[in-house]
């Protein structure tokens, strides 16, 4: 997870190598302890490049992440807030 800039260290983008991942749930807040290695593949996703961070939820929604280039009609957010 990469901070947007030095003035906003808690606003991050999720990067996996050169790929930027976006969240399908813009209301999630990421705990400071979650790191990229905790991403797990979503077993029944329409795209095999979807991941989730276990234990991260907003209300009843899970935190799903997909590569930016795969977004089609989904709503998404690029930047996330860490607690």
N, C-alpha and C positions, 0 to 999 in steps of 0.2 A: 504494500500500500504506500503510495507516494503522496506526500502533502502537496497541496496546490501551490503554495509558496511559503516562505518563511513567516509571513504575517498571519497565515491561516493554517497552522500546523495540524489542527484537528479536522480540517476539510481535506479529504483524501480521494484519490482515484485508485481503482484496483487494477494493477498491472500484473500480467503474467507473461514474462519475457517481453516481447514487443507488442503484445496484444493488450488493448484496453478493454476491460470488462465493465459492463453497465449493470445496474440493478433493475429488476422488474418491479421492485417495490420501493418507491422513492421515500417512504416514511420510516424506513428502518434507521436505527442508530447502531453503529458498530462499537462493541466494547473495545477498550484499548488493548486487551490481551489477545484478541483474535488476530492471527497472522495468516498469510496466504497459504501456508502448508496445511491448514485445517480445512481447506476447501475440499468438498467431496462431490464426485459426479452425481448428478440427479439420475436415478435409475430409470425412471419412466418419463423422460423428457422428449419433446419432439425433435430436439437437436442434441446430439451427444456432447456438444461443447458447453452445455449448461452445468453450472455448479451451484452448491449452496454452502453456506457457513452454518454448520450444526449449532443449534441453540440460539441463533439470532432470529428474532421474530418481531413483527410489529403487529400488535393486536393478535389476530389469528393467522396472519400471513407469514409464510416463510421467506427467507432472504435468498432469492435466486439471482444468479449472475450469469450473463451470457456475453460472448464477444460482441463488441460494438458492430462489427461487420455483418452479424447475423440478424440484427434487429430489422423487423419488417413493419408489422402493424401494432406491435406491443408498445405500451407506455414504458418509459424507462428514465433513469437518472444516471448521470455520469459521475457526479460528485456525491460523496457520502460524508456524514459527520461521525466522528469518533467521540465516545463519551469520555 
